[in-house]
Amino acid sequence: MNLALFVFAAALGGFIRFAVEYYLPPVGSSAFPRATLLVNVVGAFLLGIVLALPGDWQVIIGIGFCGALTTFSGVSLQLHRRLLAQAFRPAMIYAVTLITGGVIAAGIGLVLGRYLFS
């Protein structure tokens, strides 16, 4: 595996996540965290596509790029903030939307990846 490509992919994924979070910040403790949702659903979609690639590319793009782009800690933090603010409904909507959107996006990505690369 090419370590330089892995490092570059991880740096790019982390930079994109930072940029999206910077330009789409949630406003208020109960606001919908659209940036975290966006990067995680897009990351799930891309990971679905990546699963159709050869092994080294799965590691470089899947773990490097998608791993740096998506963030479980960010999801946890966003949910924690909403629960502390007693914004239970936005927290529940966020969690359900994130999980459902991620699973659907990954499934679509997997179908697309198999179509494109198999």
N, C-alpha and C positions, 0 to 999 in steps of 0.2 A: 504494500500500500504506500502511496506517496504521502508522506507526512506533511509536506509543504502544502499540498492541495487540501488536506484535512484542516490544517490550521487556517488557511485562507477561507475555506467554506465556513468554519466556525466564526471567524472574525466578521465575515459578511453577514451571516445570520444574526449575530449579536448586534451589529451596527444597525441592521434593518429594524430589529425589534426596538432598539433604543429610539430610532428616528420615529417610528410609528407611535410609540408611547409618548414621545416628546410633543408630537404634533396633534395627537388626539387624546389629551389627558382627560380623565374623569373630573368633573367639576362637582365638588361636594362629596360627602361620605356615602350618600345613597345613590349617586349618579351611576348610570350604566357604564361599566368599564369597556367601552367599545374597542379600544386599542388591544387590550389583552385578549379579548374575544377574537378579534380579527387575526392576530398573529397565530393564535392557536388553531383556529379553523383552517387557515391557509397552510399552516405547517402540517396539519393532519392530511390535507389534500395532497400536498407535495410528497409526504411520506408514502401515501398510497401509490403514487406514481413511481417513486424510487424503488419500491419493492419489486418492480419488474426489471430493474437494472442488474448487471452482474455484481457479484459480491463486493469488490473493492469500492464501487460507486455507491452501493448501499451504505457502506460505512462512511465514506467521505461526505456524501450529500445527506444521508439519513441521520447519522449521528452528529456529524460536523455542522452542516447548515441547519437542518431542521431542529436538531437538539438545541442549538443556540438561539434559533428564532422563537421556538415555543418555550413556555415556562410554566411548570407546575407551581413553582414558588410564587410567581406573579398571580396566578389564579387563586392560590391560597390566601395571599395578602389581600386581594380584592374582596374575596368573600369575608375574610376576617373583619375588614373595615366596615362592610355593610352590616354584619352581625353586631359589631360593637355599637353602631349607630342605631341599632334596632330597626334597620331597614330590611325586615325579613322577606317581604315580597320581592323587592329588587334582587336580593341575594338568591332567592329560589329561582326566579326567572333567569338570572345570569347562569346559575349552575346547570339548569335544565337546557338552556339554549346552548351553552358551551359543550356539554356532553352530546346532545343530539346533533348539533351542527358538526362537531368533530367526527362523530361516527359516520354521518352521512357523507361528509367531505372526504374522509379516508376511503370509504367504499367507492365513491365516484372516481377518486384518484387511482384506486387499485384497478378498476375496470378500464379506465383510460390508459394507464400504464401497460396493462396486459395487451391492449389493442395496439398501442404504439410500438412496444418493444418485444413482443412475442411473435 
